[in-house]
Amino acid sequence: DLHTDLLMGKTGSLLNGWGAMLLAVMCLSGVVVWWPGRRSWRKGFEYAAAAGWKRKNYDVHKLAGMASFAALALLAVTGAYW
């Protein structure tokens, strides 16, 4: 009951579904923001090791987001369905 309905019955189930849909939208918007274009899509997977700390932080954030995209999208879709 805690996992599916958040211990709130029908209201918790509805909140859980809306949260899952929000996560799905966040996944899709992350891919849209990340997408570097059709010709240079490989640049989206690069890590600039010789760059400054801000660029390294950005690259790690970008790569971690793409690495977790599939798992989060699957979680969101199954959560909304459930």
All heavy atoms as an XYZ file, in Angstrom:
633
protein
N       0.827     -1.191      0.000
C       0.000      0.000      0.000
C       0.874      1.259      0.000
O       0.507      2.258     -0.600
C      -0.927     -0.023      1.201
C      -2.067      0.966      1.066
O      -2.532      1.189     -0.070
O      -2.481      1.508      2.091
N       2.013      1.208      0.660
C       2.906      2.370      0.690
C       3.456      2.663     -0.706
O       3.504      3.815     -1.138
C       4.056      2.136      1.666
C       5.174      3.183      1.660
C       4.624      4.523      2.130
C       6.326      2.750      2.531
N       3.850      1.623     -1.422
C       4.493      1.827     -2.718
C       3.498      2.269     -3.793
O       3.823      3.117     -4.633
C       5.190      0.544     -3.159
C       5.968      0.688     -4.415
N       7.142      1.404     -4.478
C       5.736      0.237     -5.661
C       7.606      1.379     -5.707
N       6.766      0.672     -6.453
N       2.325      1.700     -3.815
C       1.381      2.014     -4.894
C       0.455      3.176     -4.558
O       0.162      3.993     -5.423
C       0.535      0.779     -5.241
O      -0.108      0.302     -4.066
C       1.391     -0.304     -5.846
N      -0.007      3.236     -3.326
C      -1.003      4.253     -2.967
C      -0.492      5.303     -1.993
O      -1.253      6.169     -1.564
C      -2.232      3.583     -2.342
C      -2.937      2.665     -3.316
O      -2.832      2.900     -4.534
O      -3.586      1.709     -2.861
N       0.771      5.232     -1.608
C       1.373      6.190     -0.677
C       0.606      6.293      0.636
O       0.565      7.339      1.272
C       1.488      7.574     -1.334
C       2.238      7.639     -2.663
C       2.152      9.033     -3.241
C       3.674      7.210     -2.502
N      -0.022      5.191      1.026
C      -0.842      5.096      2.244
C      -1.992      6.099      2.265
O      -2.458      6.501      3.332
C       0.031      5.269      3.509
C       1.115      4.221      3.729
C       1.942      4.584      4.951
C       0.535      2.839      3.859
N      -2.466      6.514      1.085
C      -3.559      7.483      1.017
C      -4.716      7.002      0.155
O      -5.560      7.791     -0.255
C      -3.048      8.811      0.467
C      -2.109      9.544      1.385
S      -1.730     11.208      0.828
C      -0.599     10.894     -0.504
N      -4.754      5.727     -0.178
C      -5.859      5.200     -0.964
C      -5.847      5.705     -2.396
O      -4.806      5.779     -3.050
N      -7.033      6.040     -2.877
C      -7.189      6.487     -4.263
C      -6.434      7.796     -4.531
O      -5.857      7.984     -5.605
C      -8.682      6.659     -4.573
C      -8.990      6.949     -5.999
C      -8.785      5.727     -6.847
C      -9.264      6.033     -8.262
N      -8.845      5.026     -9.204
N      -6.392      8.689     -3.577
C      -5.674      9.960     -3.739
C      -4.175      9.717     -3.916
O      -3.537     10.328     -4.773
C      -5.908     10.869     -2.518
O      -7.306     11.059     -2.350
C      -5.239     12.210     -2.702
N      -3.627      8.805     -3.134
C      -2.214      8.480     -3.250
C      -1.882      7.834     -4.584
O      -0.835      8.114     -5.176
N      -2.778      6.984     -5.064
C      -2.578      6.361     -6.369
C      -2.591      7.413     -7.477
O      -1.787      7.366     -8.415
C      -3.672      5.323     -6.607
O      -3.490      4.683     -7.836
N      -3.476      8.367     -7.368
C      -3.553      9.458     -8.349
C      -2.289     10.321     -8.295
O      -1.720     10.669     -9.339
C      -4.793     10.312     -8.072
C      -5.163     11.342     -9.124
C      -5.554     10.641    -10.417
C      -6.308     12.188     -8.629
N      -1.825     10.647     -7.099
C      -0.596     11.427     -6.956
C       0.613     10.674     -7.507
O       1.495     11.273     -8.138
C      -0.355     11.778     -5.487
C      -1.223     12.868     -4.895
C      -0.986     12.975     -3.397
C      -0.955     14.186     -5.563
N       0.652      9.376     -7.273
C       1.736      8.552     -7.772
C       1.742      8.547     -9.301
O       2.796      8.636     -9.933
C       1.591      7.129     -7.227
C       2.915      6.465     -7.011
O       3.959      7.004     -7.314
N       2.865      5.267     -6.469
N       0.582      8.453     -9.912
C       0.472      8.484    -11.369
C       0.904      9.821    -11.952
O       1.618      9.879    -12.958
N       0.471     10.916    -11.322
C       0.871     12.249    -11.803
C       2.374     12.459    -11.642
O       3.016     13.068    -12.490
C       0.097     13.344    -11.067
C      -1.261     13.554    -11.656
C      -2.443     13.155    -11.110
C      -1.570     14.167    -12.903
N      -3.471     13.496    -11.947
C      -2.966     14.123    -13.051
C      -0.809     14.749    -13.900
C      -3.621     14.633    -14.168
C      -1.463     15.263    -15.012
C      -2.836     15.204    -15.143
N       2.933     11.961    -10.554
C       4.376     12.064    -10.362
C       5.146     11.284    -11.414
O       6.178     11.736    -11.915
N       4.625     10.120    -11.773
C       5.264      9.313    -12.822
C       5.186     10.024    -14.170
O       6.150     10.018    -14.948
C       4.606      7.946    -12.886
N       4.047     10.633    -14.460
C       3.924     11.373    -15.723
C       4.850     12.591    -15.746
O       5.434     12.912    -16.782
C       2.471     11.783    -15.960
C       1.609     10.635    -16.408
S       0.001     11.168    -16.919
C      -0.954     10.674    -15.510
N       4.998     13.239    -14.619
C       5.921     14.364    -14.524
C       7.366     13.896    -14.749
O       8.135     14.568    -15.444
C       5.788     15.052    -13.168
C       6.679     16.250    -12.908
C       6.352     17.375    -13.892
C       6.504     16.741    -11.496
N       7.728     12.751    -14.207
C       9.052     12.194    -14.431
C       9.265     11.866    -15.913
O      10.341     12.100    -16.455
C       9.266     10.941    -13.569
C      10.613     10.241    -13.709
C      11.757     11.177    -13.315
C      10.637      8.976    -12.873
N       8.243     11.353    -16.582
C       8.346     11.059    -18.016
C       8.566     12.336    -18.823
O       9.396     12.377    -19.741
C       7.099     10.331    -18.495
N       7.861     13.395    -18.463
C       8.045     14.681    -19.148
C       9.448     15.220    -18.902
O      10.095     15.751    -19.815
C       6.966     15.695    -18.697
C       7.280     17.104    -19.154
C       5.606     15.266    -19.200
N       9.942     15.069    -17.680
C      11.303     15.517    -17.375
C      12.340     14.729    -18.165
O      13.329     15.297    -18.641
C      11.571     15.398    -15.873
C      10.838     16.434    -15.067
S      10.917     16.202    -13.275
C      12.624     15.970    -12.977
N      12.126     13.426    -18.341
C      13.035     12.616    -19.151
C      13.043     13.091    -20.595
O      14.113     13.246    -21.203
C      12.628     11.147    -19.096
S      13.050     10.312    -17.572
N      11.859     13.311    -21.148
C      11.783     13.765    -22.540
C      12.375     15.159    -22.721
O      13.072     15.415    -23.706
C      10.335     13.732    -23.016
C       9.750     12.341    -23.195
C       8.278     12.426    -23.540
C      10.507     11.567    -24.250
N      12.128     16.047    -21.783
C      12.697     17.393    -21.909
C      14.215     17.362    -21.752
O      14.925     18.131    -22.394
C      12.070     18.351    -20.895
O      12.442     18.012    -19.581
N      14.729     16.450    -20.936
C      16.173     16.308    -20.801
C      16.819     15.851    -22.093
O      17.884     16.337    -22.477
N      16.183     14.936    -22.800
C      16.716     14.476    -24.084
C      16.665     15.596    -25.109
O      17.600     15.778    -25.896
C      15.946     13.231    -24.581
C      16.290     12.902    -26.016
C      16.241     12.054    -23.682
N      15.607     16.377    -25.100
C      15.492     17.493    -26.042
C      16.584     18.527    -25.782
O      17.224     19.022    -26.719
C      14.086     18.142    -25.955
C      14.035     19.458    -26.701
C      13.035     17.177    -26.489
N      16.828     18.843    -24.539
C      17.876     19.813    -24.197
C      19.256     19.252    -24.508
O      20.142     19.962    -24.982
C      17.764     20.220    -22.702
C      18.959     21.016    -22.260
C      16.493     20.999    -22.466
N      19.453     17.957    -24.267
C      20.759     17.330    -24.492
C      21.083     17.199    -25.967
O      22.234     17.306    -26.355
C      20.763     15.937    -23.855
C      21.909     15.090    -24.281
C      23.166     15.102    -23.747
C      21.942     14.132    -25.334
N      23.959     14.193    -24.402
C      23.226     13.589    -25.392
C      20.986     13.680    -26.248
C      23.589     12.610    -26.306
C      21.350     12.712    -27.162
C      22.643     12.195    -27.181
N      20.095     16.963    -26.828
C      20.319     16.626    -28.235
C      21.149     17.692    -28.949
O      20.708     18.821    -29.118
C      18.985     16.454    -28.937
C      19.111     15.978    -30.336
C      18.864     16.719    -31.445
C      19.510     14.694    -30.794
N      19.074     15.964    -32.568
C      19.487     14.706    -32.195
C      19.903     13.528    -30.146
C      19.830     13.606    -32.954
C      20.231     12.433    -30.909
C      20.193     12.483    -32.295
N      22.368     17.327    -29.398
C      23.239     18.306    -30.052
C      22.963     18.478    -31.545
O      23.541     19.346    -32.178
C      24.642     17.738    -29.824
C      24.431     16.276    -29.734
C      23.073     16.084    -29.126
N      22.124     17.664    -32.119
C      21.809     17.747    -33.544
C      22.123     16.434    -34.236
O      22.840     15.585    -33.725
N      21.561     16.286    -35.417
C      21.713     15.025    -36.133
C      23.141     14.767    -36.592
O      23.627     13.654    -36.529
C      20.781     15.033    -37.343
C      20.114     13.728    -37.568
C      19.028     13.833    -38.570
N      19.616     13.688    -39.910
C      18.963     13.874    -41.018
N      17.714     14.249    -40.975
N      19.536     13.718    -42.179
N      23.805     15.792    -37.030
C      25.161     15.619    -37.553
C      26.218     15.477    -36.463
O      27.238     14.849    -36.664
C      25.530     16.780    -38.456
C      24.749     16.773    -39.729
C      25.241     17.824    -40.658
N      24.470     17.777    -41.891
C      24.638     18.601    -42.883
N      25.543     19.548    -42.801
N      23.903     18.487    -43.961
N      25.988     16.073    -35.327
C      27.007     16.047    -34.270
C      26.507     15.369    -32.996
O      26.839     15.787    -31.896
C      27.467     17.471    -33.966
O      26.375     18.243    -33.524
N      25.715     14.292    -33.114
C      25.152     13.632    -31.937
C      26.227     12.969    -31.080
O      26.043     12.790    -29.889
C      24.076     12.628    -32.319
C      24.578     11.448    -33.098
C      24.714     11.364    -34.443
C      25.020     10.206    -32.565
N      25.212     10.143    -34.787
C      25.411      9.396    -33.650
C      25.128      9.687    -31.287
C      25.897      8.125    -33.488
C      25.611      8.405    -31.134
C      25.987      7.632    -32.224
N      27.355     12.636    -31.674
C      28.434     12.015    -30.891
C      29.043     12.994    -29.892
O      29.584     12.582    -28.875
C      29.513     11.480    -31.820
C      29.067     10.241    -32.541
C      30.213      9.576    -33.256
N      29.737      8.355    -33.845
C      29.907      8.024    -35.108
N      30.555      8.835    -35.921
N      29.445      6.886    -35.575
N      28.952     14.277    -30.166
C      29.483     15.278    -29.234
C      28.719     15.265    -27.909
O      29.226     15.719    -26.893
C      29.431     16.672    -29.854
C      30.445     16.870    -30.939
C      30.436     18.294    -31.436
C      31.475     18.462    -32.520
N      31.563     19.832    -32.991
N      27.521     14.760    -27.932
C      26.739     14.653    -26.708
C      27.288     13.643    -25.728
O      26.932     13.638    -24.561
N      28.176     12.766    -26.190
C      28.756     11.732    -25.337
C      30.220     11.986    -25.017
O      30.899     11.104    -24.508
C      28.619     10.362    -26.011
C      27.188      9.921    -26.145
C      26.537     10.016    -27.355
C      26.500      9.436    -25.057
C      25.229      9.616    -27.489
C      25.188      9.034    -25.174
C      24.543      9.124    -26.397
N      30.712     13.158    -25.309
C      32.115     13.474    -25.060
C      32.331     13.997    -23.643
O      31.455     14.620    -23.055
C      32.614     14.520    -26.053
C      32.766     14.006    -27.460
C      33.257     15.067    -28.422
O      33.420     16.233    -27.999
O      33.449     14.738    -29.594
N      33.548     13.731    -23.136
C      33.966     14.262    -21.839
C      35.285     14.993    -22.047
O      36.273     14.392    -22.466
C      34.146     13.124    -20.824
C      34.661     13.595    -19.493
C      33.833     14.284    -18.624
C      35.971     13.369    -19.122
C      34.297     14.728    -17.402
C      36.446     13.803    -17.902
C      35.604     14.482    -17.050
O      36.063     14.924    -15.848
N      35.309     16.276    -21.765
C      36.501     17.093    -21.970
C      37.386     17.005    -20.719
O      37.204     17.749    -19.759
C      36.118     18.532    -22.262
N      38.339     16.084    -20.745
C      39.191     15.852    -19.575
C      40.159     16.998    -19.321
O      40.569     17.235    -18.184
C      39.969     14.553    -19.742
N      40.532     17.724    -20.359
C      41.505     18.808    -20.199
C      40.837     20.154    -19.909
O      41.517     21.159    -19.790
C      42.355     18.919    -21.468
N      39.535     20.173    -19.767
C      38.813     21.422    -19.550
C      38.821     21.809    -18.074
O      39.328     21.086    -17.222
C      37.383     21.275    -20.051
N      38.233     22.950    -17.781
C      38.115     23.422    -16.405
C      37.056     22.645    -15.642
O      36.323     21.824    -16.189
N      36.953     22.933    -14.362
C      36.045     22.177    -13.509
C      34.577     22.389    -13.870
O      33.760     21.483    -13.713
C      36.294     22.485    -12.039
C      35.885     23.863    -11.600
C      36.649     24.983    -11.618
C      34.614     24.257    -11.088
N      35.938     26.057    -11.153
C      34.675     25.631    -10.817
C      33.431     23.581    -10.830
C      33.589     26.335    -10.307
C      32.356     24.287    -10.316
C      32.449     25.655    -10.062
N      34.235     23.575    -14.354
C      32.837     23.816    -14.718
C      32.429     22.964    -15.914
O      31.331     22.396    -15.935
C      32.618     25.295    -15.021
C      32.684     26.180    -13.810
C      32.444     27.618    -14.176
C      32.577     28.513    -12.962
N      32.360     29.932    -13.292
N      33.288     22.881    -16.907
C      32.993     22.064    -18.083
C      32.963     20.579    -17.715
O      32.114     19.824    -18.198
C      34.027     22.330    -19.175
C      33.906     21.446    -20.397
C      32.539     21.618    -21.066
N      32.308     20.598    -22.041
C      32.434     20.779    -23.340
N      32.766     21.967    -23.814
N      32.212     19.790    -24.165
N      33.881     20.155    -16.850
C      33.877     18.757    -16.411
C      32.588     18.427    -15.674
O      31.990     17.371    -15.885
C      35.077     18.471    -15.516
C      36.377     18.390    -16.246
C      37.492     18.086    -15.271
C      38.831     18.064    -15.966
N      39.929     17.798    -15.033
N      32.151     19.316    -14.810
C      30.903     19.128    -14.071
C      29.717     19.044    -15.020
O      28.836     18.192    -14.865
C      30.730     20.271    -13.071
C      29.597     20.025    -12.115
O      29.260     18.893    -11.827
N      29.010     21.098    -11.622
N      29.693     19.912    -16.020
C      28.621     19.889    -17.015
C      28.629     18.577    -17.793
O      27.574     17.976    -18.019
C      28.784     21.083    -17.969
C      27.827     21.046    -19.128
C      26.482     21.344    -18.944
C      28.263     20.712    -20.401
C      25.598     21.307    -20.005
C      27.395     20.682    -21.469
C      26.061     20.976    -21.257
O      25.195     20.935    -22.305
N      29.806     18.125    -18.199
C      29.908     16.882    -18.967
C      29.480     15.674    -18.138
O      28.801     14.781    -18.642
C      31.331     16.688    -19.490
C      31.648     17.581    -20.671
O      30.716     18.185    -21.236
O      32.837     17.673    -21.037
N      29.870     15.634    -16.872
C      29.458     14.528    -16.000
C      27.943     14.537    -15.823
O      27.285     13.493    -15.880
C      30.182     14.592    -14.637
C      29.545     13.662    -13.621
C      31.643     14.257    -14.811
N      27.361     15.704    -15.643
C      25.911     15.833    -15.502
C      25.213     15.340    -16.767
O      24.225     14.594    -16.707
C      25.546     17.289    -15.220
C      24.082     17.536    -15.117
N      23.386     17.383    -13.957
C      23.184     17.916    -16.046
C      22.121     17.660    -14.170
N      21.963     17.984    -15.443
N      25.724     15.744    -17.907
C      25.145     15.369    -19.192
C      25.247     13.861    -19.422
O      24.272     13.219    -19.835
C      25.880     16.139    -20.289
C      25.366     15.940    -21.669
C      26.056     16.876    -22.640
C      27.546     16.625    -22.655
N      28.244     17.304    -23.734
N      26.407     13.276    -19.137
C      26.605     11.848    -19.347
C      25.807     11.006    -18.352
O      25.245      9.968    -18.717
C      28.088     11.511    -19.253
C      28.946     12.066    -20.390
C      30.414     11.851    -20.098
C      28.557     11.442    -21.703
N      25.734     11.444    -17.111
C      24.947     10.709    -16.116
C      23.461     10.758    -16.453
O      22.736      9.771    -16.256
C      25.192     11.281    -14.723
N      23.006     11.882    -16.971
C      21.610     11.994    -17.379
C      21.268     11.048    -18.515
O      20.230     10.388    -18.500
N      22.145     10.961    -19.493
C      21.889     10.052    -20.606
C      22.040      8.602    -20.188
O      21.338      7.731    -20.686
C      22.811     10.368    -21.781
C      22.373     11.588    -22.553
S      20.621     11.623    -22.967
C      20.482     10.245    -24.064
N      22.932      8.322    -19.261
C      23.106      6.950    -18.788
C      21.885      6.480    -17.997
O      21.523      5.308    -18.037
C      24.361      6.848    -17.930
N      21.243      7.369    -17.279
C      20.090      6.993    -16.467
C      18.759      7.210    -17.178
O      17.713      6.855    -16.630
C      20.107      7.784    -15.159
O      19.979      9.161    -15.418
N      18.783      7.734    -18.390
C      17.548      8.039    -19.112
C      16.665      6.814    -19.300
O      15.468      6.851    -19.022
C      17.860      8.678    -20.472
C      16.679      8.707    -21.395
C      15.655      9.604    -21.182
C      16.579      7.832    -22.458
C      14.554      9.631    -22.009
C      15.492      7.849    -23.295
C      14.473      8.756    -23.071
N      17.223      5.725    -19.781
C      16.416      4.539    -20.080
C      15.748      3.987    -18.825
O      14.559      3.663    -18.834
C      17.277      3.474    -20.743
N      16.500      3.891    -17.738
C      15.940      3.359    -16.496
C      14.851      4.281    -15.947
O      13.790      3.816    -15.519
C      17.038      3.167    -15.463
N      15.088      5.579    -15.972
C      14.088      6.521    -15.456
C      12.845      6.567    -16.325
O      11.726      6.654    -15.824
C      14.696      7.922    -15.337
C      15.625      8.139    -14.162
C      16.252      9.533    -14.240
C      14.896      7.972    -12.850
N      13.020      6.501    -17.646
C      11.868      6.506    -18.545
C      11.029      5.251    -18.348
O       9.793      5.311    -18.306
C      12.334      6.633    -19.989
N      11.681      4.110    -18.194
C      10.957      2.863    -17.939
C      10.220      2.931    -16.607
O       9.058      2.528    -16.504
C      11.929      1.688    -17.953
C      11.318      0.314    -17.731
C      10.380     -0.038    -18.881
C      12.411     -0.723    -17.601
N      10.869      3.464    -15.604
C      10.245      3.631    -14.293
C       9.024      4.549    -14.381
O       7.978      4.275    -13.794
C      11.267      4.193    -13.298
C      10.832      4.347    -11.863
C      10.755      2.993    -11.198
C      11.819      5.232    -11.136
N       9.153      5.621    -15.135
C       8.051      6.579    -15.270
C       6.866      5.974    -16.004
O       5.707      6.140    -15.591
C       8.540      7.830    -15.998
N       7.138      5.273    -17.092
C       6.036      4.694    -17.872
C       5.315      3.603    -17.086
O       4.085      3.566    -17.059
C       6.573      4.157    -19.216
C       5.541      3.339    -19.946
C       7.036      5.317    -20.088
N       6.074      2.736    -16.426
C       5.418      1.686    -15.644
C       4.701      2.266    -14.420
O       3.647      1.777    -14.034
C       6.419      0.604    -15.192
O       7.466      1.221    -14.452
C       6.974     -0.141    -16.380
N       5.254      3.318    -13.837
C       4.582      3.954    -12.703
C       3.282      4.613    -13.106
O       2.283      4.544    -12.388
N       3.251      5.250    -14.256
C       2.024      5.879    -14.731
C       0.987      4.816    -15.098
O      -0.205      4.981    -14.875
C       2.324      6.772    -15.924
N       1.438      3.711    -15.665
C       0.533      2.633    -16.034
C      -0.046      1.960    -14.795
O      -1.213      1.638    -14.734
C       1.258      1.612    -16.901
C       0.417      0.394    -17.213
C      -0.581      0.471    -18.177
C       0.614     -0.793    -16.541
C      -1.362     -0.638    -18.460
C      -0.166     -1.906    -16.810
C      -1.155     -1.826    -17.771
O      -1.929     -2.911    -18.047
N       0.788      1.744    -13.809
C       0.396      1.048    -12.600
C      -0.638      1.831    -11.840
O      -1.593      1.399    -11.296
C       1.629      0.809    -11.760
C       1.480     -0.158    -10.656
C       1.753      0.073     -9.360
C       1.059     -1.524    -10.711
N       1.541     -1.048     -8.613
C       1.095     -2.046     -9.421
C       0.630     -2.339    -11.730
C       0.734     -3.336     -9.123
C       0.280     -3.630    -11.425
C       0.332     -4.122    -10.150
